[in-house]
Amino acid sequence: MLGAVIVHPDIKEVIPSSSEPIIKQDGETKNDSEHNASKRFLEKIVSTSN
């Protein structure tokens, strides 16, 4: 699971944002990588902010 949080250097609390599972993609035999999961995660953030 790839998770994202919002942090500030002067505040001790963190705010969990969302997560992206690292799972097998269609037709694959091995689990996905953190790199590919982060690409999907960032695409979701960009598409929801527009």
KASULJO-V781120 format. One record per residue. RES is the residue in one small letter. SS is DSSP state (H for helix, E for strand, C for the rest). PSI is psi as a letter, one per 40 degrees, with the letter a starting at -180 (999 if undefined). Layout:
# KASULJO-V781120
RES,SS,PSI + RES,SS,PSI
This chain:
# KASULJO-V781120
m,C,h + l,E,h + g,E,i + a,E,i + v,E,i + i,E,h + v,C,i + h,C,h + p,C,d + d,C,e + i,C,h + k,C,d + e,C,i + v,C,i + i,E,h + p,E,h + s,E,c + s,E,a + s,E,i + e,E,h + p,C,i + i,C,g + i,C,i + k,C,h + q,C,i + d,C,h + g,C,e + e,C,i + t,C,e + k,C,i + n,C,i + d,C,i + s,C,i + e,H,d + h,H,d + n,H,d + a,H,d + s,H,d + k,H,d + r,H,d + f,H,d + l,H,d + e,H,d + k,H,d + i,H,d + v,H,d + s,H,d + t,H,d + s,H,e + n,C,999
